[in-house]
Amino acid sequence: MKPHSIESLIQKTLQAKHLEEVLETDNIDRSYRKLVRLLHPDVCKLKGATEALAHLNQLRANYLKGRTIEDDAAKVVLHGKEVIFKGNARLNKLSLQHYRQLYNSADAATLHFRSYLPVSMSREEEDLRAKFKHRSVSLAGQQLPSQHVRWILSRLLEFCAWLTQAGYVHAGIQPESVWIVPETHGIVIGSFYHMCPIGFPQQTVSASYRHWYPEVVFTHKRAEPYIDIELCKRLACYLLGSKAGNATALHGKCHPAFINFLSDTHRDTYQCYDDYRKMIRNNFERQFYKLSI
């Protein structure tokens, strides 16, 4: 490799926040060894090479350690493009079953909405392993600027409209079940424990986010698209800083039209998505906001 190319690689490595920014994650061990050979001080005498190698090793250590969060089933370990759900074998089996129902759907829109799902899911004893196409970031514990919450909510409502068309209610849209792809402004729904056919008895809800569900869940006990709409709005409020998912607490902190939308009642996923897009067009400029996270 030419010196100027190695210099660029050194700078790229020094500036990287995640291992996937400098290594090919299809074979991360091989990519890591290749880069180490280029940057090792016995081989490379260019300025910054030693610091870049040390930073690379720290990024790798962080990647291998992963990040652990808790969801309804148990522990979820995040490794860049891979997520491992550890713990409840019954829920993991159910999540895999529901994922396959969506991914293999004969619906014409499925080809588009597969990008909202993991590339693959498989069981390994009691664990469930999901693989994503791109580096994805869990929304658990996140608070984001309004301009990013707006595109996340748009993707979520579009996903819910597709679910309605496919005949399902997710019933578990919460911070621990949604990942975002910062570079492309995409989302990935990663777990499907509570999914249920529309009109059927809703068997389970998230205990951690019980207060996010509309009261109709506990009175009618039926899976209705209205459930997903409310969960999406609550998640948007969470990301805006209201951990209780309460839009009222956000008055004065966000655009009034956005807060009013989050406070309004919508029962039809298609109408809700249309109303949301109209609100966005009428109140905000069309612009791509870069997200570094």
Secondary structure, 3 states (H helix, E strand, C coil): CCHHHHHHHHHHHHHCCCHHHCCCHHHHHHHHHHHHHHHCCCCCCCCCHHHHHHHHHHHHHHHHHCEEEECCCCEEEEECCEEEEECCHHHHHHHHHHHHHHHCCCCCCHHHHHHHCCCEEEEECCEEEEECCCCCEECCCCCCCHHHHHHHHHHHHHHHHHHHHHCEECCCCCHHHEEEECCCCEEEECCCCCCEECCCECCCCCCCCHHHCCCHHHHCCECCHHHHHHHHHHHHHHHHCCCCCCHHHHCCCCCHHHHHHHHCCCCCHHHHHHHHHHHHHHHCCCCCCCCCC
